[in-house]
Amino acid sequence: MTDSITLTGLAVRANHGVFDFERENGQTFVIDVTVWLDLAPAAAGDALLATVHYGELAEAVHHAVASDPVDLIETVAERVARVALSFAGVERVRATVHKPDAPIAVPFGDVAVTVERDRAWAGLAESDGPVGRRREPAPDELRSTGREGAAS
């Protein structure tokens, strides 16, 4: 599939990270997400319901990143991918999580993790609902165990 929708620069304040101060103080994460789906039906009928509503995608990704702190941005990136794939019609996703304020001792511009996933990875069939309608993931699909023994 060559059609895609891209959302870039979604800033989310969250408490992910390995260090206690990251968990306590939080920091800004910046998310880029591209979803691949067939946009021809939406274009032909000028129909919002035949595509992914990028406002709803942005809100769903924001919520997924802001919730349930984890140690690694790799985990956050897979969470974003799973959320994006929960929108019916999305065949593939590329999710990048930037951590511009990562605790790195030398000057740097950015650090980011990118994952690419498809419906098979997420365990979703191609016909999981009409295009544009979001299938709510089960809680265990989004939840990640945080650090073992970490205080809340």
Buried (B, 14 or more C-beta within 10 A) or exposed (E): EEBBBEBEEBEBEBBBBEEEEBBEEBBEBBBBBBBBBBBEBBEEEEEEEBBBBBEEBBEBBBEBBBBBBBBBBEBBBBBBBBBBBBBBBBBBBBBBBBBBBBEEEEEEEEEBBEBBBBBEBBEBEEEBBEBBBBEEBEEEBBEBEBEEEEEE
